[in-house]
Amino acid sequence: MILALFAAALAIAPAASAVPVVPPVDAVKAAIEIRSDVTVRTTVEKLATKLVGGRPVTELQPADHLVAGDAVVYTLEVRNQGPTGVDDYAFTSPIPEHMVYVADSAVGPGAAISYSVDGGHTFAAPDELFVHGADGKQRAAVASDYTHIRWQLRNRLKTGSMALARFRALVR
């Protein structure tokens, strides 16, 4: 049985220069569909570049405080802790309102990836998504229009196994 849990929630203070990030467990576990024997854990980390030996090196750091323009990586860890394997498992992650999805950054080995532009009600491939522009005319959706990402595992999620998925986003 698949249940939809929680609602997407990452609030941003409108006048603040640094944005405190809700702990990852509460931050984006929202709207992830899970089975009672399958768990999905989401972590959020900030991409940071530092100089090492005069060369820039990019690393992941805790996303304690974010400001507009910061890049973050969301990692979803899916584990089957049940007594049997699970076929055709799908899980969904919202793109928080104060974030914009980075085009082509969603990955999930062995998964078909689809996107939503309507709050997670329907999902499709990027070239099949359309929205209405400010002028009321329909146009092709772009990455900044996406509201949710869904991964559909192509292979059986065996007992005791884990699947990983990731995507990047920028703070608005």
C-alpha positions in Angstrom: 0.0 0.0 0.0 1.4 3.4 -1.0 0.7 6.4 1.2 1.4 10.0 0.4 3.0 11.6 3.5 3.2 15.2 4.6 3.2 18.4 2.5 6.2 20.2 1.0 7.6 22.7 3.5 10.7 24.8 3.5 9.9 28.3 4.5 12.1 31.2 3.6 12.3 34.5 5.5 11.6 37.3 3.0 14.0 39.9 4.3 16.7 37.6 5.7 20.1 37.5 4.0 20.8 34.0 5.4 18.1 31.3 5.2 18.1 28.7 8.0 17.4 25.3 6.6 15.0 22.9 8.2 16.7 19.7 9.2 16.8 17.4 6.1 14.5 14.8 7.7 11.7 17.3 7.9 12.8 19.4 4.9 12.0 17.3 1.9 10.6 14.1 3.1 7.4 15.8 2.2 5.3 14.3 -0.6 7.5 11.2 -0.9 5.5 8.1 -1.5 6.5 5.2 0.7 5.5 1.6 1.5 5.5 0.6 5.1 8.5 -1.6 4.4 10.3 0.8 2.2 11.9 4.0 3.6 13.0 7.1 1.8 15.5 9.4 3.6 16.3 12.8 2.1 19.4 14.8 2.9 20.1 18.3 1.7 23.7 19.5 1.3 25.2 22.8 0.0 27.7 22.7 -2.9 30.7 24.8 -1.9 33.9 25.5 -3.7 37.2 26.1 -1.9 40.8 26.4 -3.0 43.1 23.5 -2.3 46.7 23.9 -3.5 45.6 26.9 -5.6 42.9 24.8 -7.4 39.1 25.1 -6.9 37.6 22.0 -5.4 33.8 21.5 -5.0 32.5 19.6 -2.0 29.3 19.0 -0.2 28.7 20.7 3.1 25.9 20.9 5.6 23.1 23.2 4.4 22.8 25.1 7.7 22.3 28.5 6.1 21.6 29.4 2.5 21.4 32.6 0.6 20.0 33.4 -2.8 22.0 31.7 -5.6 23.4 28.9 -3.4 23.4 25.5 -5.0 22.2 22.5 -3.1 22.1 18.7 -3.7 19.1 16.7 -2.6 19.9 13.0 -2.1 17.1 10.4 -1.6 18.1 7.1 -0.1 15.5 4.4 -0.7 15.8 1.2 1.4 13.7 -1.9 1.3 13.6 -3.3 4.8 10.7 -5.6 4.2 10.7 -9.4 3.8 10.1 -9.4 0.0 11.3 -7.5 -3.0 9.3 -4.6 -4.4 8.6 -4.2 -8.2 7.9 -1.0 -10.0 8.6 1.2 -7.0 8.1 4.9 -7.5 9.0 7.8 -5.2 8.5 11.5 -5.5 10.3 14.6 -4.2 8.9 18.1 -4.3 11.1 21.0 -5.4 10.6 23.4 -2.5 9.0 26.7 -3.4 12.1 28.8 -2.6 14.2 26.6 -4.9 14.5 26.3 -8.6 15.4 22.9 -10.2 18.7 22.8 -12.1 17.9 21.4 -15.6 19.1 17.8 -16.3 20.4 17.3 -12.8 18.1 14.5 -11.6 19.7 11.2 -11.6 18.7 7.7 -10.4 20.5 4.7 -11.8 18.0 2.2 -13.0 15.1 4.7 -12.8 12.9 6.4 -15.2 12.6 10.1 -14.2 9.6 12.2 -14.8 8.5 15.7 -13.7 5.4 17.6 -12.7 4.5 21.2 -13.3 1.1 21.0 -11.5 2.0 20.4 -7.9 2.6 16.6 -8.3 -0.8 15.7 -9.7 0.6 14.5 -13.1 4.1 13.5 -14.3 5.6 13.3 -17.8 8.9 13.6 -19.6 10.3 17.2 -20.0 9.3 17.4 -23.7 5.7 16.5 -22.8 5.2 19.2 -20.2 3.4 22.5 -21.0 2.4 25.5 -18.9 0.5 28.7 -19.5 2.7 31.8 -19.7 2.0 35.2 -18.3 0.2 36.1 -21.5 -2.1 33.1 -21.0 -0.7 31.2 -24.0 0.6 27.6 -23.7 4.3 27.1 -23.9 6.8 24.3 -23.3 7.7 24.0 -19.6 11.3 24.7 -18.6 13.2 23.4 -15.5 12.1 26.4 -13.4 8.5 25.4 -13.9 8.9 22.0 -12.3 7.3 21.4 -9.0 8.1 17.7 -8.4 10.4 14.9 -9.6 9.4 11.2 -9.7 11.7 8.2 -10.0 10.2 4.9 -11.2 12.6 2.0 -10.5 12.9 -0.3 -13.5 14.4 -3.1 -11.5 13.1 -5.0 -8.4 14.1 -3.3 -5.1 15.3 -6.5 -3.4 15.0 -7.1 0.3 17.8 -5.3 2.2 18.8 -3.3 -0.9 19.1 0.5 -1.4 18.6 2.8 -4.4 19.9 6.4 -4.6 18.5 9.4 -6.4 19.8 13.0 -6.6 18.9 16.4 -8.0 20.3 19.9 -7.7 18.5 23.1 -7.1 19.3 26.8 -6.6 18.0 29.0 -3.8 15.8 31.7 -5.4 
